[in-house]
Amino acid sequence: MRNKRVFIGWNGEENKKIAQRISNLLSEEHYSPIVGGEWRSSFTVNEEIIHQMNGCELAIILIEKEIRKGKDGQILSMGLNPNVMMELGYLLHKISDPERVRRVLIDMDPSELPSDLQGTWTLTVEKGEYTTEDEHEEVINKVSRRIVKDFLDYMEVAQSSTDKLDYFDNWEENSQEIYQYTGDARIADKLIYGMQAAMYSGDFDRLHKCLINIKSKLAKTDRFNDYPAVACALALLNVFVVSRRLTQTLNDAQFFELCSDLKCEYEEDIKDPELKAWCEIFRMDKLELCYELYACGLTDPVKKKSCFLKALSFCDKVKGLIEDQLSKQNGTKSDMNYSLIYQAFTNRNISQLHKQLRELEPEKSEEHFELQKEYCKKTLDNRYKLYQYYKRSSRENFLTMDFVSQEYLLALSEQYVFEEDFIEKEEIANTAQAIFNQWKDRNEVRNAIFNKVKQESGDFLQ
């Protein structure tokens, strides 16, 4: 979470001072805080604050009732600042995990906050009484330190709930930190989680060259450090680079070199348990792809069958590891959908492997056919959930939505072959045609998948 941008909202001059102290304390902890309205540019104030909030992944909102008194000291009105409420509502909509938006209630009870803006991550603090300027200063420092301590404690617990879909949705922005990597363990997650996003974006060649240069520079700085995050990222990327984004088979030399690199257990050097688990998932997934790509280039049916069976065993390992992630009770909706992406990949790989094994094991052809059909349906279920999630959520992103749509389209085309019910078959065809019409005129990267879709679908797409 370190180096993340934190928006700090406030109302009232006193709370502005607290916001500024919070900002200073968070800077010392290597976060990048932004006090709302502190910058001024050509924007209006409202545009400026929206711009600031859009650039942040975390937020702390200071909320205190505003009291308006008459000349005689009587209270005329008491309420919540509408600008702060707007900021809170906007952030809860923008940031996918609402628990990343910290509501700090100053001299207030949580029940006084509107019900639809409440949340489990709510802190209440009291300023207390003061009479002198020195006491006032101490109150501001005390409240600021209390808020920052609570924030840091929560972030320590929340390390494992990094919003992983962010690597897909904001790859261009997140990749900049990777290109400037200096060995800082705080962004090791970007190196590992970002590799699949690099494949999605088509940025894997550039990133691969960049990481080779980074590895060389780091070796000169500290020749006794292996920088496992860099080595793991390179091993994962190599599969895409050597196979030209999984479009070419592997020869003997390529296969054995890739497997040797991927069999290093990089996750042993990773402290974060969730990142460790995903590192193992990524390694197993890429080893499966290596065996599959190698098998496709073999002519000996015995060796080919052996490689496909080995690939299937890696799929089973990946499937079990992903199911462990999906079963976690504390996973956010974003985490669940991130896991669905890889579950869909794995289910499709299993389906395609059984398709290959039908020809290599004719005595088990019927068994392989049923498994191919079963995992094709599972893939479609995964892809449908992802497609619906991106289509209706505020996450909708041009690049990611393109690929999610393509993969759903491919799953529909493959399921069409197995569907026996006429009405269901027509529904699949109509759904696929509607999606196909939206994306068929895209560039060559997308056309590669559409050629596969046409091949699978036969004549039902025009």
Summary of the structure (lengths in Angstrom):
residues: 462
radius of gyration: 26.5
end to end distance: 47.2
largest distance: 96.6
contacts: 1418
relative contact order: 0.06
helix: 68%
strand: 7%
